[in-house]
């Protein structure tokens, strides 16, 4: 019985930690070096999606698109 209580306690603590970690996920953390996406980046991504680009072709297209939008 004591092993069951100990196991239940460990599982409860693990679950609480996982929930707390998940609540912070998806938020941009400026301290971690994650900058919010610019309007140009989002627009270039939409255009790449419309063209069905993936991999290196997508990367090249988005780089060129963002350079052109900056001008």
PDB file of N, CA, C and O in Angstrom:
ATOM      1  N   UNK A   1       0.805  -1.199   0.000  1.00  0.00           N
ATOM      2  CA  UNK A   1       0.000   0.000   0.000  1.00  0.00           C
ATOM      3  C   UNK A   1       0.855   1.272   0.000  1.00  0.00           C
ATOM      4  O   UNK A   1       0.545   2.199  -0.749  1.00  0.00           O
ATOM      5  N   UNK A   2       1.927   1.354   0.817  1.00  0.00           N
ATOM      6  CA  UNK A   2       2.738   2.578   0.814  1.00  0.00           C
ATOM      7  C   UNK A   2       3.381   2.844  -0.560  1.00  0.00           C
ATOM      8  O   UNK A   2       3.571   4.000  -0.939  1.00  0.00           O
ATOM      9  N   UNK A   3       3.714   1.784  -1.297  1.00  0.00           N
ATOM     10  CA  UNK A   3       4.297   1.975  -2.622  1.00  0.00           C
ATOM     11  C   UNK A   3       3.273   2.627  -3.563  1.00  0.00           C
ATOM     12  O   UNK A   3       3.625   3.466  -4.392  1.00  0.00           O
ATOM     13  N   UNK A   4       2.018   2.233  -3.423  1.00  0.00           N
ATOM     14  CA  UNK A   4       0.959   2.795  -4.255  1.00  0.00           C
ATOM     15  C   UNK A   4       0.771   4.280  -3.959  1.00  0.00           C
ATOM     16  O   UNK A   4       0.608   5.082  -4.879  1.00  0.00           O
ATOM     17  N   UNK A   5       0.792   4.647  -2.687  1.00  0.00           N
ATOM     18  CA  UNK A   5       0.621   6.045  -2.288  1.00  0.00           C
ATOM     19  C   UNK A   5       1.799   6.874  -2.807  1.00  0.00           C
ATOM     20  O   UNK A   5       1.611   7.986  -3.302  1.00  0.00           O
ATOM     21  N   UNK A   6       2.994   6.336  -2.692  1.00  0.00           N
ATOM     22  CA  UNK A   6       4.179   7.032  -3.181  1.00  0.00           C
ATOM     23  C   UNK A   6       4.107   7.203  -4.700  1.00  0.00           C
ATOM     24  O   UNK A   6       4.397   8.282  -5.217  1.00  0.00           O
ATOM     25  N   UNK A   7       3.727   6.157  -5.406  1.00  0.00           N
ATOM     26  CA  UNK A   7       3.599   6.218  -6.861  1.00  0.00           C
ATOM     27  C   UNK A   7       2.534   7.226  -7.280  1.00  0.00           C
ATOM     28  O   UNK A   7       2.735   7.974  -8.237  1.00  0.00           O
ATOM     29  N   UNK A   8       1.413   7.253  -6.579  1.00  0.00           N
ATOM     30  CA  UNK A   8       0.338   8.200  -6.883  1.00  0.00           C
ATOM     31  C   UNK A   8       0.808   9.634  -6.656  1.00  0.00           C
ATOM     32  O   UNK A   8       0.466  10.527  -7.431  1.00  0.00           O
ATOM     33  N   UNK A   9       1.577   9.859  -5.616  1.00  0.00           N
ATOM     34  CA  UNK A   9       2.112  11.194  -5.333  1.00  0.00           C
ATOM     35  C   UNK A   9       3.078  11.662  -6.405  1.00  0.00           C
ATOM     36  O   UNK A   9       3.024  12.811  -6.844  1.00  0.00           O
ATOM     37  N   UNK A  10       3.964  10.765  -6.827  1.00  0.00           N
ATOM     38  CA  UNK A  10       4.930  11.099  -7.879  1.00  0.00           C
ATOM     39  C   UNK A  10       4.200  11.406  -9.178  1.00  0.00           C
ATOM     40  O   UNK A  10       4.553  12.354  -9.880  1.00  0.00           O
ATOM     41  N   UNK A  11       3.195  10.621  -9.499  1.00  0.00           N
ATOM     42  CA  UNK A  11       2.439  10.856 -10.731  1.00  0.00           C
ATOM     43  C   UNK A  11       1.693  12.182 -10.672  1.00  0.00           C
ATOM     44  O   UNK A  11       1.621  12.889 -11.677  1.00  0.00           O
ATOM     45  N   UNK A  12       1.140  12.532  -9.520  1.00  0.00           N
ATOM     46  CA  UNK A  12       0.423  13.799  -9.364  1.00  0.00           C
ATOM     47  C   UNK A  12       1.368  14.981  -9.547  1.00  0.00           C
ATOM     48  O   UNK A  12       1.024  15.951 -10.222  1.00  0.00           O
ATOM     49  N   UNK A  13       2.546  14.907  -8.954  1.00  0.00           N
ATOM     50  CA  UNK A  13       3.534  15.977  -9.113  1.00  0.00           C
ATOM     51  C   UNK A  13       3.994  16.100 -10.564  1.00  0.00           C
ATOM     52  O   UNK A  13       4.174  17.208 -11.069  1.00  0.00           O
ATOM     53  N   UNK A  14       4.183  14.973 -11.228  1.00  0.00           N
ATOM     54  CA  UNK A  14       4.593  14.982 -12.628  1.00  0.00           C
ATOM     55  C   UNK A  14       3.519  15.617 -13.497  1.00  0.00           C
ATOM     56  O   UNK A  14       3.824  16.419 -14.380  1.00  0.00           O
ATOM     57  N   UNK A  15       2.277  15.264 -13.251  1.00  0.00           N
ATOM     58  CA  UNK A  15       1.162  15.828 -14.015  1.00  0.00           C
ATOM     59  C   UNK A  15       1.060  17.333 -13.811  1.00  0.00           C
ATOM     60  O   UNK A  15       0.861  18.078 -14.772  1.00  0.00           O
ATOM     61  N   UNK A  16       1.193  17.784 -12.573  1.00  0.00           N
ATOM     62  CA  UNK A  16       1.127  19.229 -12.288  1.00  0.00           C
ATOM     63  C   UNK A  16       2.269  19.970 -12.989  1.00  0.00           C
ATOM     64  O   UNK A  16       2.068  21.062 -13.521  1.00  0.00           O
ATOM     65  N   UNK A  17       3.448  19.388 -12.989  1.00  0.00           N
ATOM     66  CA  UNK A  17       4.580  20.008 -13.670  1.00  0.00           C
ATOM     67  C   UNK A  17       4.370  20.069 -15.166  1.00  0.00           C
ATOM     68  O   UNK A  17       4.728  21.059 -15.803  1.00  0.00           O
ATOM     69  N   UNK A  18       3.792  19.023 -15.736  1.00  0.00           N
ATOM     70  CA  UNK A  18       3.544  18.994 -17.183  1.00  0.00           C
ATOM     71  C   UNK A  18       2.503  20.031 -17.572  1.00  0.00           C
ATOM     72  O   UNK A  18       2.632  20.674 -18.614  1.00  0.00           O
ATOM     73  N   UNK A  19       1.481  20.201 -16.757  1.00  0.00           N
ATOM     74  CA  UNK A  19       0.436  21.186 -17.040  1.00  0.00           C
ATOM     75  C   UNK A  19       1.023  22.595 -16.965  1.00  0.00           C
ATOM     76  O   UNK A  19       0.736  23.431 -17.821  1.00  0.00           O
ATOM     77  N   UNK A  20       1.831  22.859 -15.962  1.00  0.00           N
ATOM     78  CA  UNK A  20       2.435  24.186 -15.814  1.00  0.00           C
ATOM     79  C   UNK A  20       3.372  24.479 -16.984  1.00  0.00           C
ATOM     80  O   UNK A  20       3.411  25.607 -17.477  1.00  0.00           O
ATOM     81  N   UNK A  21       4.113  23.491 -17.425  1.00  0.00           N
ATOM     82  CA  UNK A  21       5.020  23.671 -18.562  1.00  0.00           C
ATOM     83  C   UNK A  21       4.229  23.930 -19.829  1.00  0.00           C
ATOM     84  O   UNK A  21       4.606  24.792 -20.623  1.00  0.00           O
ATOM     85  N   UNK A  22       3.140  23.202 -20.036  1.00  0.00           N
ATOM     86  CA  UNK A  22       2.336  23.347 -21.250  1.00  0.00           C
ATOM     87  C   UNK A  22       1.649  24.704 -21.308  1.00  0.00           C
ATOM     88  O   UNK A  22       1.433  25.231 -22.399  1.00  0.00           O
ATOM     89  N   UNK A  23       1.304  25.272 -20.182  1.00  0.00           N
ATOM     90  CA  UNK A  23       0.648  26.572 -20.174  1.00  0.00           C
ATOM     91  C   UNK A  23       1.578  27.658 -20.691  1.00  0.00           C
ATOM     92  O   UNK A  23       1.112  28.640 -21.268  1.00  0.00           O
ATOM     93  N   UNK A  24       2.865  27.505 -20.498  1.00  0.00           N
ATOM     94  CA  UNK A  24       3.821  28.494 -20.962  1.00  0.00           C
ATOM     95  C   UNK A  24       4.240  28.265 -22.400  1.00  0.00           C
ATOM     96  O   UNK A  24       4.897  29.126 -22.985  1.00  0.00           O
ATOM     97  N   UNK A  25       3.883  27.132 -22.991  1.00  0.00           N
ATOM     98  CA  UNK A  25       4.273  26.828 -24.364  1.00  0.00           C
ATOM     99  C   UNK A  25       3.489  27.687 -25.341  1.00  0.00           C
ATOM    100  O   UNK A  25       2.332  28.024 -25.092  1.00  0.00           O
ATOM    101  N   UNK A  26       4.115  28.035 -26.441  1.00  0.00           N
ATOM    102  CA  UNK A  26       3.448  28.799 -27.480  1.00  0.00           C
ATOM    103  C   UNK A  26       3.572  30.298 -27.308  1.00  0.00           C
ATOM    104  O   UNK A  26       3.171  31.050 -28.197  1.00  0.00           O
ATOM    105  N   UNK A  27       4.108  30.747 -26.207  1.00  0.00           N
ATOM    106  CA  UNK A  27       4.288  32.171 -25.983  1.00  0.00           C
ATOM    107  C   UNK A  27       5.705  32.558 -26.376  1.00  0.00           C
ATOM    108  O   UNK A  27       6.663  31.877 -26.011  1.00  0.00           O
ATOM    109  N   UNK A  28       5.834  33.629 -27.106  1.00  0.00           N
ATOM    110  CA  UNK A  28       7.157  34.106 -27.494  1.00  0.00           C
ATOM    111  C   UNK A  28       7.882  34.600 -26.250  1.00  0.00           C
ATOM    112  O   UNK A  28       7.330  35.360 -25.454  1.00  0.00           O
ATOM    113  N   UNK A  29       9.095  34.171 -26.098  1.00  0.00           N
ATOM    114  CA  UNK A  29       9.899  34.571 -24.962  1.00  0.00           C
ATOM    115  C   UNK A  29      11.055  35.422 -25.465  1.00  0.00           C
ATOM    116  O   UNK A  29      12.039  34.872 -25.960  1.00  0.00           O
ATOM    117  N   UNK A  30      10.972  36.747 -25.357  1.00  0.00           N
ATOM    118  CA  UNK A  30      12.038  37.608 -25.864  1.00  0.00           C
ATOM    119  C   UNK A  30      13.393  37.294 -25.231  1.00  0.00           C
ATOM    120  O   UNK A  30      14.428  37.478 -25.870  1.00  0.00           O
ATOM    121  N   UNK A  31      13.398  36.823 -23.987  1.00  0.00           N
ATOM    122  CA  UNK A  31      14.654  36.502 -23.321  1.00  0.00           C
ATOM    123  C   UNK A  31      15.327  35.300 -23.964  1.00  0.00           C
ATOM    124  O   UNK A  31      16.542  35.139 -23.850  1.00  0.00           O
ATOM    125  N   UNK A  32      14.557  34.454 -24.637  1.00  0.00           N
ATOM    126  CA  UNK A  32      15.116  33.259 -25.272  1.00  0.00           C
ATOM    127  C   UNK A  32      15.543  33.533 -26.704  1.00  0.00           C
ATOM    128  O   UNK A  32      15.966  32.613 -27.404  1.00  0.00           O
ATOM    129  N   UNK A  33      15.441  34.776 -27.157  1.00  0.00           N
ATOM    130  CA  UNK A  33      15.877  35.116 -28.507  1.00  0.00           C
ATOM    131  C   UNK A  33      14.839  34.836 -29.571  1.00  0.00           C
ATOM    132  O   UNK A  33      15.176  34.789 -30.754  1.00  0.00           O
ATOM    133  N   UNK A  34      13.593  34.649 -29.191  1.00  0.00           N
ATOM    134  CA  UNK A  34      12.530  34.380 -30.154  1.00  0.00           C
ATOM    135  C   UNK A  34      11.805  35.692 -30.426  1.00  0.00           C
ATOM    136  O   UNK A  34      11.117  36.219 -29.552  1.00  0.00           O
ATOM    137  N   UNK A  35      11.960  36.216 -31.637  1.00  0.00           N
ATOM    138  CA  UNK A  35      11.316  37.473 -31.991  1.00  0.00           C
ATOM    139  C   UNK A  35       9.958  37.195 -32.627  1.00  0.00           C
ATOM    140  O   UNK A  35       9.784  36.170 -33.286  1.00  0.00           O
ATOM    141  N   UNK A  36       8.993  38.093 -32.437  1.00  0.00           N
ATOM    142  CA  UNK A  36       7.703  37.919 -33.107  1.00  0.00           C
ATOM    143  C   UNK A  36       7.877  38.043 -34.614  1.00  0.00           C
ATOM    144  O   UNK A  36       8.766  38.753 -35.083  1.00  0.00           O
ATOM    145  N   UNK A  37       7.030  37.353 -35.373  1.00  0.00           N
ATOM    146  CA  UNK A  37       7.145  37.369 -36.834  1.00  0.00           C
ATOM    147  C   UNK A  37       6.652  38.684 -37.389  1.00  0.00           C
ATOM    148  O   UNK A  37       5.685  39.262 -36.891  1.00  0.00           O
ATOM    149  N   UNK A  38       7.327  39.154 -38.428  1.00  0.00           N
ATOM    150  CA  UNK A  38       6.941  40.399 -39.074  1.00  0.00           C
ATOM    151  C   UNK A  38       5.818  40.145 -40.070  1.00  0.00           C
ATOM    152  O   UNK A  38       5.544  39.007 -40.450  1.00  0.00           O
ATOM    153  N   UNK A  39       5.176  41.236 -40.483  1.00  0.00           N
ATOM    154  CA  UNK A  39       4.106  41.117 -41.481  1.00  0.00           C
ATOM    155  C   UNK A  39       4.669  40.574 -42.796  1.00  0.00           C
ATOM    156  O   UNK A  39       4.008  39.792 -43.480  1.00  0.00           O
ATOM    157  N   UNK A  40       5.894  40.990 -43.149  1.00  0.00           N
ATOM    158  CA  UNK A  40       6.511  40.507 -44.385  1.00  0.00           C
ATOM    159  C   UNK A  40       6.756  39.002 -44.315  1.00  0.00           C
ATOM    160  O   UNK A  40       6.533  38.289 -45.293  1.00  0.00           O
ATOM    161  N   UNK A  41       7.207  38.527 -43.175  1.00  0.00           N
ATOM    162  CA  UNK A  41       7.471  37.101 -43.008  1.00  0.00           C
ATOM    163  C   UNK A  41       6.192  36.289 -43.155  1.00  0.00           C
ATOM    164  O   UNK A  41       6.179  35.245 -43.807  1.00  0.00           O
ATOM    165  N   UNK A  42       5.125  36.774 -42.546  1.00  0.00           N
ATOM    166  CA  UNK A  42       3.843  36.067 -42.616  1.00  0.00           C
ATOM    167  C   UNK A  42       3.315  36.059 -44.046  1.00  0.00           C
ATOM    168  O   UNK A  42       2.842  35.031 -44.531  1.00  0.00           O
ATOM    169  N   UNK A  43       3.395  37.207 -44.721  1.00  0.00           N
ATOM    170  CA  UNK A  43       2.911  37.290 -46.100  1.00  0.00           C
ATOM    171  C   UNK A  43       3.716  36.381 -47.025  1.00  0.00           C
ATOM    172  O   UNK A  43       3.144  35.710 -47.884  1.00  0.00           O
ATOM    173  N   UNK A  44       5.030  36.353 -46.858  1.00  0.00           N
ATOM    174  CA  UNK A  44       5.870  35.489 -47.694  1.00  0.00           C
ATOM    175  C   UNK A  44       5.570  34.007 -47.428  1.00  0.00           C
ATOM    176  O   UNK A  44       5.622  33.187 -48.344  1.00  0.00           O
ATOM    177  N   UNK A  45       5.259  33.675 -46.184  1.00  0.00           N
ATOM    178  CA  UNK A  45       4.885  32.299 -45.855  1.00  0.00           C
ATOM    179  C   UNK A  45       3.576  31.925 -46.533  1.00  0.00           C
ATOM    180  O   UNK A  45       3.425  30.812 -47.037  1.00  0.00           O
ATOM    181  N   UNK A  46       2.633  32.858 -46.541  1.00  0.00           N
ATOM    182  CA  UNK A  46       1.355  32.588 -47.205  1.00  0.00           C
ATOM    183  C   UNK A  46       1.552  32.356 -48.700  1.00  0.00           C
ATOM    184  O   UNK A  46       0.952  31.456 -49.286  1.00  0.00           O
ATOM    185  N   UNK A  47       2.403  33.182 -49.308  1.00  0.00           N
ATOM    186  CA  UNK A  47       2.668  33.019 -50.736  1.00  0.00           C
ATOM    187  C   UNK A  47       3.354  31.676 -51.011  1.00  0.00           C
ATOM    188  O   UNK A  47       3.036  31.005 -51.993  1.00  0.00           O
ATOM    189  N   UNK A  48       4.288  31.291 -50.147  1.00  0.00           N
ATOM    190  CA  UNK A  48       4.975  30.010 -50.308  1.00  0.00           C
ATOM    191  C   UNK A  48       3.996  28.847 -50.151  1.00  0.00           C
ATOM    192  O   UNK A  48       4.088  27.848 -50.866  1.00  0.00           O
ATOM    193  N   UNK A  49       3.058  28.984 -49.211  1.00  0.00           N
ATOM    194  CA  UNK A  49       2.033  27.953 -49.026  1.00  0.00           C
ATOM    195  C   UNK A  49       1.173  27.832 -50.282  1.00  0.00           C
ATOM    196  O   UNK A  49       0.868  26.728 -50.733  1.00  0.00           O
ATOM    197  N   UNK A  50       0.785  28.983 -50.842  1.00  0.00           N
ATOM    198  CA  UNK A  50      -0.063  28.976 -52.034  1.00  0.00           C
ATOM    199  C   UNK A  50       0.641  28.303 -53.212  1.00  0.00           C
ATOM    200  O   UNK A  50      -0.004  27.678 -54.054  1.00  0.00           O
ATOM    201  N   UNK A  51       1.966  28.435 -53.265  1.00  0.00           N
ATOM    202  CA  UNK A  51       2.735  27.815 -54.343  1.00  0.00           C
ATOM    203  C   UNK A  51       3.083  26.364 -54.034  1.00  0.00           C
ATOM    204  O   UNK A  51       3.586  25.649 -54.901  1.00  0.00           O
ATOM    205  N   UNK A  52       2.821  25.929 -52.814  1.00  0.00           N
ATOM    206  CA  UNK A  52       3.110  24.552 -52.430  1.00  0.00           C
ATOM    207  C   UNK A  52       4.596  24.267 -52.275  1.00  0.00           C
ATOM    208  O   UNK A  52       5.048  23.150 -52.527  1.00  0.00           O
ATOM    209  N   UNK A  53       5.358  25.277 -51.860  1.00  0.00           N
ATOM    210  CA  UNK A  53       6.811  25.115 -51.740  1.00  0.00           C
ATOM    211  C   UNK A  53       7.186  24.469 -50.412  1.00  0.00           C
ATOM    212  O   UNK A  53       6.552  24.705 -49.383  1.00  0.00           O
ATOM    213  N   UNK A  54       8.244  23.640 -50.462  1.00  0.00           N
ATOM    214  CA  UNK A  54       8.760  22.971 -49.272  1.00  0.00           C
ATOM    215  C   UNK A  54      10.278  22.925 -49.354  1.00  0.00           C
ATOM    216  O   UNK A  54      10.860  23.019 -50.434  1.00  0.00           O
ATOM    217  N   UNK A  55      10.907  22.780 -48.193  1.00  0.00           N
ATOM    218  CA  UNK A  55      12.350  22.574 -48.136  1.00  0.00           C
ATOM    219  C   UNK A  55      13.162  23.759 -48.627  1.00  0.00           C
ATOM    220  O   UNK A  55      12.858  24.911 -48.314  1.00  0.00           O
ATOM    221  N   UNK A  56      14.214  23.457 -49.412  1.00  0.00           N
ATOM    222  CA  UNK A  56      15.140  24.488 -49.887  1.00  0.00           C
ATOM    223  C   UNK A  56      14.447  25.500 -50.787  1.00  0.00           C
ATOM    224  O   UNK A  56      14.753  26.692 -50.736  1.00  0.00           O
ATOM    225  N   UNK A  57      13.514  25.031 -51.611  1.00  0.00           N
ATOM    226  CA  UNK A  57      12.803  25.947 -52.507  1.00  0.00           C
ATOM    227  C   UNK A  57      11.999  26.960 -51.694  1.00  0.00           C
ATOM    228  O   UNK A  57      11.957  28.142 -52.038  1.00  0.00           O
ATOM    229  N   UNK A  58      11.366  26.503 -50.627  1.00  0.00           N
ATOM    230  CA  UNK A  58      10.589  27.408 -49.764  1.00  0.00           C
ATOM    231  C   UNK A  58      11.505  28.410 -49.075  1.00  0.00           C
ATOM    232  O   UNK A  58      11.204  29.602 -49.013  1.00  0.00           O
ATOM    233  N   UNK A  59      12.615  27.918 -48.564  1.00  0.00           N
ATOM    234  CA  UNK A  59      13.569  28.785 -47.871  1.00  0.00           C
ATOM    235  C   UNK A  59      14.085  29.875 -48.816  1.00  0.00           C
ATOM    236  O   UNK A  59      14.134  31.049 -48.449  1.00  0.00           O
ATOM    237  N   UNK A  60      14.460  29.488 -50.006  1.00  0.00           N
ATOM    238  CA  UNK A  60      14.970  30.446 -50.986  1.00  0.00           C
ATOM    239  C   UNK A  60      13.900  31.463 -51.365  1.00  0.00           C
ATOM    240  O   UNK A  60      14.170  32.662 -51.438  1.00  0.00           O
ATOM    241  N   UNK A  61      12.686  30.978 -51.605  1.00  0.00           N
ATOM    242  CA  UNK A  61      11.593  31.874 -51.978  1.00  0.00           C
ATOM    243  C   UNK A  61      11.316  32.888 -50.874  1.00  0.00           C
ATOM    244  O   UNK A  61      11.189  34.083 -51.143  1.00  0.00           O
ATOM    245  N   UNK A  62      11.225  32.416 -49.634  1.00  0.00           N
ATOM    246  CA  UNK A  62      10.922  33.328 -48.527  1.00  0.00           C
ATOM    247  C   UNK A  62      12.034  34.348 -48.322  1.00  0.00           C
ATOM    248  O   UNK A  62      11.753  35.513 -48.043  1.00  0.00           O
ATOM    249  N   UNK A  63      13.287  33.934 -48.454  1.00  0.00           N
ATOM    250  CA  UNK A  63      14.400  34.875 -48.305  1.00  0.00           C
ATOM    251  C   UNK A  63      14.314  35.978 -49.348  1.00  0.00           C
ATOM    252  O   UNK A  63      14.440  37.161 -49.032  1.00  0.00           O
ATOM    253  N   UNK A  64      14.097  35.574 -50.599  1.00  0.00           N
ATOM    254  CA  UNK A  64      14.008  36.546 -51.688  1.00  0.00           C
ATOM    255  C   UNK A  64      12.788  37.453 -51.488  1.00  0.00           C
ATOM    256  O   UNK A  64      12.878  38.665 -51.683  1.00  0.00           O
ATOM    257  N   UNK A  65      11.667  36.879 -51.105  1.00  0.00           N
ATOM    258  CA  UNK A  65      10.433  37.630 -50.895  1.00  0.00           C
ATOM    259  C   UNK A  65      10.628  38.683 -49.801  1.00  0.00           C
ATOM    260  O   UNK A  65      10.234  39.836 -49.975  1.00  0.00           O
ATOM    261  N   UNK A  66      11.232  38.294 -48.678  1.00  0.00           N
ATOM    262  CA  UNK A  66      11.426  39.231 -47.573  1.00  0.00           C
ATOM    263  C   UNK A  66      12.393  40.346 -47.957  1.00  0.00           C
ATOM    264  O   UNK A  66      12.208  41.491 -47.545  1.00  0.00           O
ATOM    265  N   UNK A  67      13.423  40.027 -48.743  1.00  0.00           N
ATOM    266  CA  UNK A  67      14.352  41.081 -49.214  1.00  0.00           C
ATOM    267  C   UNK A  67      13.618  42.078 -50.090  1.00  0.00           C
ATOM    268  O   UNK A  67      13.811  43.287 -49.959  1.00  0.00           O
ATOM    269  N   UNK A  68      12.770  41.573 -50.989  1.00  0.00           N
ATOM    270  CA  UNK A  68      12.029  42.459 -51.887  1.00  0.00           C
ATOM    271  C   UNK A  68      11.016  43.314 -51.130  1.00  0.00           C
ATOM    272  O   UNK A  68      10.793  44.470 -51.489  1.00  0.00           O
ATOM    273  N   UNK A  69      10.405  42.761 -50.093  1.00  0.00           N
ATOM    274  CA  UNK A  69       9.427  43.519 -49.320  1.00  0.00           C
ATOM    275  C   UNK A  69      10.105  44.601 -48.484  1.00  0.00           C
ATOM    276  O   UNK A  69       9.481  45.610 -48.153  1.00  0.00           O
ATOM    277  N   UNK A  70      11.352  44.403 -48.146  1.00  0.00           N
ATOM    278  CA  UNK A  70      12.074  45.382 -47.345  1.00  0.00           C
ATOM    279  C   UNK A  70      12.429  46.626 -48.169  1.00  0.00           C
ATOM    280  O   UNK A  70      12.664  47.697 -47.609  1.00  0.00           O
ATOM    281  N   UNK A  71      12.466  46.482 -49.486  1.00  0.00           N
ATOM    282  CA  UNK A  71      12.825  47.608 -50.358  1.00  0.00           C
ATOM    283  C   UNK A  71      11.710  48.597 -50.497  1.00  0.00           C
ATOM    284  O   UNK A  71      11.858  49.599 -51.197  1.00  0.00           O
TER     285      UNK A  71
END
